Amino acid sequence: MRLPPRLLTPLAAVAALALLAVACGEGDPVDVDDPVVEDPADDPADDPAEDPAEDPAEDPADDPEPAAAGVLVAAIGGDPDQLDPHLTTSSFAFTVLENVYDTLVQPGDDLTMEPALAESWEVSEDLLTWTFTLRDGVTFHDGSPFTAEDVVASLEFIAAEGANGWRLAAVEEYVAVDDLTVDLVLNRPAPNLLEQIGPFKGMAIAPAAAIEAGTLGDEPIGTGPFSYVSFSPGDSVVLEAFGDYWGEGPFLDGIEFRVIPDEQVKLTNLETGEVDWIDSVPPEQLTTLEDRDDLVIGRVAGNDYWYLAMNHDRAPFDDVEVRRAIAFALDPATIAEATNFDAATPNETAIPETSFWYLDYAPFGFDPDQAQSLLDETGVDELTIDLMVTSEFPETVTAAQVIASQLEAIGIDVEIRTEDFATWLADQGEGEFDAFMLGWLGNIDPDDFYYAQHHSTGGFNFHGYANPEVDELLDAARVELDVDTRKDLYDQAVQLIVDEVSYLYFYNPDITEAWSPDVTGYVTRPDVATRFNTTQFTG
């Protein structure tokens, strides 16, 4: 079997930033492609199978040749809300689209950025122009050639209309220098630009013609290892192997993503052979499942965080002391155990302790007496909270039950509203909630954890938090080249975010998946990227 990859090296991202800062201090042009961005696929001498840091037996290149490619049946917990990578914010959509699209760069096994559609890049001496050299000979699923014009069209659309346009706030201009060269001209230095353009398929590159036609939602077209075939809402999404894929693989004939919301049903279907891979396992069974020989369990400490957000535009949640009272009344450890048993780490901030950017800060704990005292001081009584959760993420429903029980102790009634995820997303966007619980998945850079959610102009600040001091700190951290100074800026911002309960953070879960022993070449990743390009059947 292929074992889970090593945990995120905490200083991996820091090393890249430090290299950038040192090079800038010397006044030399920053050439980020030495040595990190050289693509090992272009040099046979650098075959990953020869990397002494990896166990050769664990490398996809050394897996036995498949007797028959076959179609992988993968069970996911909910429907994609849509299939346009630039507009969706659904993790279920990204599970599918990870295999359809590529980005300019992508997170490697240690979550540092590596070449994808861009085979190398360099940065000008003033740090304001990033030049990307694109991979030659890449073809889209519709047969059209991949060029710089597609990169420009994709990034311009994302910046103007995409759900993740905030990631491109530093980019002033997108220039197709020639067919295989793109310049991103910045309005300020952006030491985390690679982490902004490559962490997940919300930053996917699509054909310029399809973007102009507005057809990606109906017919996704990428350069990834699998091409789109069909989508039956409530049932399945079907992909087929793309024979002209530029990278390693695919070794499967296709993938059928089946929508199965119930975790126990997913597990049973895996045990009976009806599916080959599942995106989660019942947490209460995890320890037992890890001891079995007839299943492979992928488990890794993740970069996800789960939280409660209250609507600051509705009374009484516009009162910070009411929010703080609720924070004191809730126990992150109990919520983490109820939802994930021993597969989660309680945390009152967003970034997990495996990261260099982690701050050990926990001002609330669990103090119902303090909660009651604060609530009494506000004069709020007979408070009822409409708490929005979704059955497609079952842990939100479980957590809501614990939250309701603990808030009852200080006289707050919780009405749990359970919605399908598409409706949940719509209501979140319209501000139709008192409070909601969910998680943020696939974060890498600290900007991913905090800016869009807590800056007053942030694209995902649906709860209406605004603090000019936090804005100033987050803005400054975005352009700071010195790693230690940058961390200090985030540490200051995070303490304000936590103290004022912009989000009420609960825990960082492990990422857990499971698959058949006949499936090899797949790994569970801390960024939750579901990559099946090297996956195959054996036996």
KOLMARDO-742614 format. One record per residue (C-alpha): residue number from 0; x, y, z. Coordinates in Angstrom, 2 decimals. Example, Ala and Ser with C-alpha at 12.3 -4.5 7.8 and 13.67 -1.06 7.14 Angstrom:
<sites>
0, 12.30, -4.50, 7.80
1, 13.67, -1.06, 7.14
</sites>
This chain:
<sites>
0, 0.00, 0.00, 0.00
1, 1.05, 3.64, -0.37
2, 1.37, 5.27, 3.03
3, 0.30, 8.84, 3.86
4, 2.96, 11.47, 3.09
5, 5.11, 13.09, 5.73
6, 3.47, 15.83, 7.76
7, 3.84, 19.42, 6.68
8, 7.36, 20.59, 7.40
9, 6.66, 23.75, 9.45
10, 9.55, 25.73, 8.02
11, 9.14, 24.75, 4.38
12, 7.21, 27.87, 3.41
13, 9.39, 29.98, 5.65
14, 12.53, 28.83, 3.86
15, 11.16, 30.02, 0.54
16, 10.27, 33.42, 1.99
17, 13.64, 33.69, 3.68
18, 15.38, 32.98, 0.39
19, 13.30, 35.69, -1.24
20, 14.13, 38.21, 1.48
21, 17.86, 37.46, 1.41
22, 18.03, 37.74, -2.36
23, 16.22, 41.06, -2.27
24, 18.53, 42.37, 0.41
25, 21.52, 41.68, -1.84
26, 19.93, 43.70, -4.64
27, 19.98, 40.78, -7.07
28, 17.03, 39.61, -9.18
29, 15.08, 36.92, -7.33
30, 15.22, 33.71, -9.34
31, 12.73, 31.49, -7.59
32, 13.31, 28.62, -9.99
33, 16.68, 27.75, -8.48
34, 16.37, 25.10, -7.27
35, 12.74, 24.80, -6.23
36, 10.92, 25.38, -9.49
37, 12.87, 23.09, -11.79
38, 10.43, 20.40, -12.87
39, 11.76, 16.89, -12.08
40, 9.60, 15.52, -14.88
41, 11.86, 17.31, -17.37
42, 15.07, 15.59, -16.19
43, 15.31, 11.79, -16.15
44, 18.19, 12.04, -13.70
45, 15.80, 13.59, -11.20
46, 13.21, 10.82, -11.35
47, 11.26, 10.97, -8.05
48, 11.78, 7.22, -7.67
49, 15.49, 7.95, -7.17
50, 14.89, 10.47, -4.39
51, 16.58, 9.03, -1.28
52, 14.10, 10.90, 0.93
53, 11.32, 8.68, -0.36
54, 10.88, 4.96, 0.07
55, 11.06, 3.56, -3.49
56, 8.45, 0.99, -2.60
57, 6.06, 3.82, -1.84
58, 6.49, 5.69, -5.13
59, 3.80, 5.43, -7.84
60, 6.49, 4.85, -10.45
61, 7.37, 1.57, -8.74
62, 3.82, 0.30, -8.26
63, 3.05, -2.87, -10.22
64, 1.66, -2.30, -13.69
65, -2.13, -2.53, -13.55
66, -3.67, -5.68, -14.97
67, -6.57, -3.53, -16.15
68, -6.97, 0.21, -15.68
69, -10.62, 0.27, -14.63
70, -12.88, 3.01, -13.32
71, -12.35, 4.15, -9.74
72, -15.59, 4.58, -7.81
73, -15.05, 7.34, -5.25
74, -17.69, 8.25, -2.65
75, -18.02, 11.90, -1.60
76, -20.30, 13.35, 1.04
77, -22.28, 15.80, -1.06
78, -23.06, 17.27, -4.44
79, -20.84, 19.89, -6.01
80, -22.88, 23.08, -5.94
81, -21.59, 23.74, -9.48
82, -18.61, 22.78, -11.65
83, -17.18, 26.16, -12.63
84, -13.88, 26.21, -10.69
85, -13.76, 30.00, -10.66
86, -17.17, 30.44, -9.05
87, -17.65, 27.52, -6.68
88, -16.63, 27.53, -3.02
89, -17.72, 23.93, -2.36
90, -15.15, 21.40, -1.17
91, -17.13, 18.66, -2.95
92, -16.74, 20.53, -6.22
93, -13.02, 20.91, -5.65
94, -12.63, 17.20, -4.89
95, -13.85, 16.54, -8.42
96, -12.19, 19.51, -10.12
97, -8.77, 18.74, -8.64
98, -8.61, 16.00, -11.27
99, -9.92, 18.09, -14.18
100, -7.90, 21.29, -13.92
101, -4.38, 22.52, -13.29
102, -3.01, 25.74, -11.84
103, 0.21, 27.57, -12.74
104, 1.90, 26.10, -9.66
105, 0.67, 23.58, -7.11
106, 1.47, 22.43, -3.56
107, 3.95, 19.58, -3.40
108, 3.97, 16.87, -0.76
109, 5.40, 19.28, 1.83
110, 3.00, 22.04, 0.66
111, 5.71, 24.21, -0.85
112, 4.86, 25.35, -4.36
113, 6.18, 23.35, -7.31
114, 5.77, 23.62, -11.11
115, 2.49, 22.72, -12.76
116, 1.42, 24.57, -15.92
117, 4.30, 26.95, -15.28
118, 7.56, 25.04, -15.48
119, 9.63, 27.89, -13.99
120, 9.40, 31.49, -12.85
121, 11.53, 34.41, -11.77
122, 10.98, 37.71, -10.01
123, 12.31, 41.13, -10.95
124, 14.73, 43.00, -8.72
125, 12.00, 45.36, -7.52
126, 9.73, 42.35, -6.77
127, 6.94, 43.82, -8.89
128, 7.11, 41.59, -11.98
129, 6.80, 37.82, -11.84
130, 7.62, 36.10, -15.12
131, 6.23, 32.58, -15.63
132, 7.57, 30.28, -18.35
133, 4.75, 27.95, -19.36
134, 4.94, 24.27, -20.16
135, 5.11, 23.59, -23.89
136, 2.87, 21.05, -25.66
137, 0.00, 21.07, -23.13
138, -3.47, 20.44, -24.54
139, -6.91, 21.21, -23.16
140, -9.55, 18.48, -23.06
141, -11.27, 20.01, -26.09
142, -8.07, 19.64, -28.12
143, -7.11, 23.32, -28.11
144, -3.51, 24.23, -27.23
145, -2.70, 25.78, -23.86
146, -1.12, 29.24, -24.23
147, -0.41, 32.40, -22.28
148, -3.73, 33.86, -23.45
149, -5.57, 31.20, -21.46
150, -3.62, 32.10, -18.33
151, -4.39, 35.79, -18.77
152, -8.09, 35.15, -19.45
153, -8.42, 32.83, -16.44
154, -6.70, 35.12, -13.95
155, -8.46, 38.23, -15.23
156, -11.83, 36.51, -14.84
157, -10.99, 35.30, -11.35
158, -9.88, 38.79, -10.34
159, -13.02, 40.41, -11.73
160, -15.78, 37.89, -11.04
161, -14.36, 34.80, -9.34
162, -14.97, 33.68, -5.79
163, -11.26, 34.03, -5.07
164, -10.50, 37.36, -6.70
165, -9.06, 38.58, -3.41
166, -6.09, 36.29, -3.99
167, -5.06, 38.47, -6.91
168, -5.35, 41.84, -5.17
169, -1.63, 42.49, -5.62
170, -1.74, 41.98, -9.41
171, -2.09, 45.13, -11.48
172, -1.71, 43.66, -14.97
173, -1.63, 40.27, -16.71
174, 0.57, 40.22, -19.79
175, 0.93, 37.49, -22.41
176, 4.52, 38.19, -23.46
177, 4.39, 35.38, -26.01
178, 2.60, 32.03, -26.28
179, 4.61, 30.49, -23.44
180, 5.45, 33.47, -21.23
181, 3.22, 35.40, -18.83
182, 4.11, 38.43, -16.72
183, 2.16, 39.28, -13.59
184, 2.81, 42.94, -12.86
185, 2.14, 43.80, -9.22
186, 1.08, 46.98, -7.45
187, 3.04, 45.95, -4.35
188, 5.44, 43.20, -3.34
189, 3.66, 39.92, -2.67
190, 5.94, 37.41, -0.96
191, 3.11, 34.86, -0.89
192, 2.05, 35.20, -4.55
193, 2.76, 31.54, -5.37
194, 0.65, 30.44, -2.40
195, -2.15, 32.67, -3.67
196, -2.25, 31.43, -7.28
197, -1.67, 27.73, -6.75
198, -3.16, 26.31, -3.54
199, -6.33, 24.78, -5.01
200, -8.40, 24.59, -8.17
201, -10.31, 27.78, -7.49
202, -7.32, 29.29, -9.31
203, -7.63, 26.89, -12.26
204, -6.52, 27.74, -15.79
205, -9.25, 27.19, -18.40
206, -9.50, 27.95, -22.14
207, -9.98, 31.62, -22.92
208, -12.79, 30.76, -25.37
209, -14.76, 28.81, -22.74
210, -14.37, 31.62, -20.22
211, -15.64, 34.14, -22.74
212, -18.57, 31.87, -23.63
213, -19.41, 31.27, -19.97
214, -19.75, 27.52, -20.47
215, -17.44, 26.09, -17.77
216, -20.32, 25.45, -15.38
217, -21.98, 23.16, -17.93
218, -18.87, 21.69, -19.52
219, -15.66, 21.91, -17.48
220, -12.58, 21.97, -19.73
221, -9.13, 21.77, -18.19
222, -5.69, 20.32, -18.79
223, -5.83, 17.81, -15.93
224, -5.51, 14.01, -15.97
225, -9.26, 13.42, -16.35
226, -11.88, 15.08, -18.52
227, -15.52, 15.74, -17.71
228, -18.24, 13.35, -18.94
229, -21.43, 13.96, -16.97
230, -23.01, 15.26, -13.76
231, -26.22, 13.81, -12.30
232, -27.08, 15.94, -9.23
233, -27.71, 13.84, -6.17
234, -26.12, 10.83, -7.81
235, -22.70, 11.11, -9.48
236, -20.07, 12.97, -11.46
237, -18.25, 10.95, -14.13
238, -14.77, 11.66, -15.52
239, -12.70, 9.78, -18.08
240, -8.94, 9.51, -18.54
241, -7.34, 12.19, -20.69
242, -4.79, 10.52, -22.93
243, -2.89, 13.72, -23.71
244, -2.28, 14.69, -20.09
245, 1.12, 16.39, -19.75
246, 2.08, 14.80, -16.41
247, 2.42, 11.36, -14.91
248, -0.61, 9.13, -15.46
249, -3.48, 8.74, -15.49
250, -3.48, 4.98, -14.94
251, -7.25, 4.67, -14.58
252, -9.87, 4.59, -17.34
253, -11.93, 7.06, -15.37
254, -13.48, 8.10, -12.07
255, -17.10, 7.93, -10.94
256, -17.72, 10.21, -7.95
257, -20.83, 8.91, -6.16
258, -22.68, 11.21, -3.79
259, -23.22, 9.39, -0.47
260, -23.82, 11.77, 2.46
261, -23.98, 9.12, 5.21
262, -20.52, 8.18, 6.50
263, -21.60, 4.73, 7.66
264, -23.16, 3.97, 4.28
265, -19.96, 5.08, 2.56
266, -17.93, 2.78, 4.77
267, -20.26, -0.16, 4.22
268, -20.08, 0.36, 0.46
269, -16.29, 0.35, 0.67
270, -16.32, -2.86, 2.70
271, -18.61, -4.60, 0.19
272, -16.61, -3.39, -2.81
273, -19.33, -1.13, -4.22
274, -16.93, 1.81, -3.99
275, -13.13, 1.91, -4.02
276, -12.40, 5.10, -2.07
277, -14.26, 7.27, 0.45
278, -13.60, 10.87, 1.45
279, -14.11, 10.34, 5.20
280, -14.68, 7.62, 7.77
281, -16.86, 7.60, 10.90
282, -14.46, 9.10, 13.49
283, -15.68, 6.82, 16.27
284, -14.48, 3.83, 14.26
285, -11.13, 5.23, 13.15
286, -8.93, 3.43, 15.68
287, -10.53, 0.08, 14.89
288, -10.38, 0.65, 11.14
289, -6.66, 1.45, 11.28
290, -6.01, -2.06, 12.61
291, -7.73, -3.81, 9.70
292, -5.89, -5.40, 6.78
293, -8.80, -5.26, 4.34
294, -8.88, -1.44, 4.23
295, -6.27, 1.28, 3.83
296, -6.76, 4.30, 6.09
297, -5.14, 7.57, 5.08
298, -4.71, 9.89, 8.06
299, -2.65, 13.06, 8.32
300, -2.72, 16.19, 10.47
301, -4.59, 18.70, 8.38
302, -4.57, 22.46, 7.85
303, -8.35, 22.69, 8.18
304, -10.09, 24.53, 10.98
305, -13.70, 24.42, 12.19
306, -15.44, 27.39, 13.73
307, -18.65, 29.19, 14.66
308, -19.45, 32.58, 13.11
309, -22.08, 34.93, 14.51
310, -23.80, 37.61, 12.44
311, -22.34, 40.94, 13.60
312, -25.04, 42.78, 11.63
313, -27.77, 41.35, 13.89
314, -28.43, 42.23, 17.50
315, -27.31, 41.11, 19.99
316, -24.34, 39.56, 18.14
317, -23.15, 43.06, 17.24
318, -22.16, 43.33, 20.93
319, -18.67, 41.91, 21.41
320, -19.46, 41.04, 25.05
321, -22.35, 38.82, 23.95
322, -20.01, 37.04, 21.56
323, -17.40, 36.67, 24.29
324, -20.00, 35.26, 26.67
325, -20.86, 32.61, 24.10
326, -17.14, 31.88, 23.65
327, -16.66, 31.27, 27.37
328, -19.74, 29.03, 27.42
329, -18.48, 26.62, 24.75
330, -15.78, 23.99, 25.24
331, -13.65, 23.36, 22.13
332, -12.29, 20.11, 23.58
333, -15.76, 18.65, 24.09
334, -16.87, 19.74, 20.62
335, -13.72, 18.27, 19.04
336, -14.19, 14.95, 20.84
337, -17.89, 14.75, 19.95
338, -17.23, 15.34, 16.26
339, -13.87, 13.66, 15.71
340, -13.04, 11.62, 18.83
341, -9.22, 11.56, 18.99
342, -8.75, 12.76, 15.39
343, -8.83, 16.50, 16.11
344, -6.82, 19.01, 18.15
345, -8.71, 21.74, 20.06
346, -7.45, 25.19, 19.06
347, -8.78, 28.68, 19.79
348, -7.00, 30.08, 16.73
349, -7.17, 28.93, 13.10
350, -3.63, 27.78, 12.27
351, -2.66, 24.30, 13.58
352, 0.29, 23.69, 15.86
353, 2.13, 21.82, 13.07
354, 2.71, 25.15, 11.31
355, 5.45, 27.75, 11.84
356, 2.65, 30.35, 11.82
357, 0.85, 28.82, 14.82
358, 0.20, 31.04, 17.84
359, -0.40, 29.41, 21.22
360, -3.25, 31.64, 22.33
361, -6.36, 30.41, 24.15
362, -8.03, 33.19, 26.17
363, -11.42, 31.52, 26.71
364, -11.12, 27.89, 27.70
365, -14.40, 26.69, 29.15
366, -15.81, 28.95, 31.86
367, -19.64, 28.92, 32.11
368, -19.57, 31.17, 35.18
369, -17.66, 33.85, 33.32
370, -20.03, 33.39, 30.39
371, -23.08, 33.94, 32.59
372, -21.52, 36.97, 34.24
373, -20.75, 38.62, 30.88
374, -24.22, 37.84, 29.55
375, -25.84, 39.31, 32.64
376, -23.80, 42.50, 32.22
377, -25.11, 42.93, 28.67
378, -28.71, 42.70, 29.85
379, -29.47, 40.05, 27.24
380, -31.90, 37.35, 28.29
381, -34.27, 34.92, 26.58
382, -31.90, 34.78, 23.62
383, -32.64, 32.31, 20.83
384, -29.98, 31.58, 18.21
385, -30.77, 30.31, 14.72
386, -27.75, 28.05, 14.10
387, -27.27, 27.04, 10.47
388, -25.53, 23.72, 9.71
389, -25.48, 21.24, 6.84
390, -26.05, 17.51, 6.77
391, -23.47, 17.19, 4.01
392, -20.86, 17.93, 6.68
393, -22.23, 15.72, 9.48
394, -19.82, 17.03, 12.08
395, -21.57, 20.42, 11.94
396, -24.80, 18.73, 13.00
397, -23.06, 16.87, 15.83
398, -21.27, 20.02, 16.96
399, -24.53, 21.98, 16.90
400, -26.06, 19.53, 19.36
401, -23.16, 20.04, 21.78
402, -23.32, 23.81, 21.28
403, -27.04, 23.81, 22.03
404, -26.50, 21.80, 25.21
405, -23.71, 24.00, 26.52
406, -25.47, 27.29, 25.73
407, -28.62, 26.05, 27.43
408, -26.64, 26.20, 30.68
409, -26.50, 30.01, 30.42
410, -30.10, 30.40, 29.29
411, -29.56, 30.57, 25.53
412, -31.85, 28.51, 23.33
413, -30.39, 27.17, 20.07
414, -32.61, 26.28, 17.13
415, -30.60, 24.07, 14.78
416, -31.38, 24.67, 11.09
417, -30.04, 21.87, 8.89
418, -29.78, 22.61, 5.16
419, -28.31, 21.05, 2.06
420, -24.96, 22.63, 1.33
421, -26.03, 24.59, -1.75
422, -28.78, 26.29, 0.29
423, -26.37, 26.78, 3.18
424, -23.94, 28.60, 0.88
425, -26.71, 30.79, -0.52
426, -28.00, 31.75, 2.94
427, -24.46, 32.48, 4.12
428, -23.93, 34.79, 1.16
429, -27.20, 36.63, 1.84
430, -26.54, 36.96, 5.58
431, -29.60, 34.86, 6.42
432, -28.35, 33.49, 9.74
433, -27.78, 34.29, 13.39
434, -24.84, 31.91, 13.43
435, -23.37, 29.11, 11.39
436, -20.74, 26.43, 11.82
437, -18.43, 25.12, 9.13
438, -14.77, 24.62, 8.31
439, -12.13, 26.19, 6.06
440, -10.18, 23.59, 4.10
441, -6.90, 23.56, 2.20
442, -5.16, 26.55, 3.81
443, -1.40, 27.02, 3.42
444, -0.23, 30.62, 3.85
445, -1.40, 32.60, 6.92
446, -3.16, 35.00, 4.55
447, -5.38, 32.04, 3.58
448, -6.46, 31.64, 7.20
449, -7.30, 35.22, 8.05
450, -7.50, 37.87, 5.32
451, -10.66, 37.06, 3.35
452, -12.52, 36.11, 6.53
453, -11.60, 38.99, 8.86
454, -10.49, 41.99, 6.82
455, -13.40, 44.43, 6.64
456, -13.33, 44.18, 2.82
457, -12.63, 40.43, 2.77
458, -14.53, 38.42, 0.20
459, -15.67, 35.82, 2.75
460, -16.41, 38.16, 5.64
461, -20.09, 37.22, 5.55
462, -20.50, 37.78, 9.29
463, -19.61, 41.48, 9.08
464, -16.52, 41.81, 11.29
465, -14.67, 45.14, 11.03
466, -11.70, 46.41, 12.99
467, -9.39, 49.04, 11.39
468, -6.43, 47.81, 13.44
469, -6.91, 44.25, 12.16
470, -7.20, 45.60, 8.61
471, -3.92, 47.47, 9.00
472, -2.10, 44.44, 10.42
473, -3.38, 42.06, 7.73
474, -2.52, 44.54, 4.98
475, 1.00, 45.00, 6.37
476, 1.57, 41.25, 6.71
477, 0.72, 40.74, 3.04
478, 3.72, 42.78, 1.88
479, 6.23, 42.03, 4.64
480, 9.31, 40.14, 3.42
481, 10.94, 39.42, 6.76
482, 9.48, 36.16, 8.01
483, 9.71, 36.89, 11.74
484, 8.22, 40.35, 11.32
485, 5.44, 38.90, 9.20
486, 4.63, 36.32, 11.86
487, 4.54, 39.03, 14.54
488, 2.02, 41.00, 12.48
489, -0.22, 37.95, 12.17
490, 0.16, 37.16, 15.87
491, -1.08, 40.66, 16.73
492, -4.00, 40.41, 14.31
493, -5.01, 36.96, 15.50
494, -5.20, 38.01, 19.13
495, -7.65, 40.77, 18.20
496, -9.65, 38.43, 15.95
497, -9.94, 35.87, 18.75
498, -10.57, 38.37, 21.56
499, -13.38, 40.02, 19.60
500, -14.76, 36.66, 18.45
501, -14.82, 37.41, 14.76
502, -14.79, 33.63, 14.45
503, -15.09, 31.35, 17.44
504, -12.53, 28.65, 16.66
505, -12.91, 25.07, 17.90
506, -10.37, 22.60, 16.47
507, -8.10, 21.39, 13.67
508, -9.16, 17.92, 12.48
509, -7.00, 15.18, 11.02
510, -7.72, 14.43, 7.38
511, -9.00, 10.86, 7.16
512, -9.87, 8.87, 4.04
513, -10.08, 5.17, 3.22
514, -9.70, 2.96, 0.18
515, -9.45, -0.62, -0.99
516, -6.07, -2.41, -0.77
517, -6.41, -2.96, -4.53
518, -5.97, 0.81, -4.98
519, -2.39, 2.11, -4.99
520, -0.64, 5.37, -5.81
521, -2.94, 7.57, -3.74
522, -1.98, 9.61, -0.67
523, -4.00, 11.61, 1.85
524, -2.75, 15.17, 1.91
525, -2.88, 17.86, 4.64
526, -4.29, 20.36, 2.12
527, -7.13, 17.93, 1.24
528, -6.20, 17.92, -2.45
529, -7.70, 14.72, -3.88
530, -5.30, 13.73, -6.66
531, -5.96, 10.53, -8.59
532, -3.49, 11.03, -11.46
533, -1.07, 8.37, -10.14
534, -3.78, 6.10, -8.72
535, -4.20, 2.63, -10.16
536, -5.63, -0.81, -9.47
537, -3.40, -3.82, -8.82
538, -4.30, -7.45, -8.60
</sites>
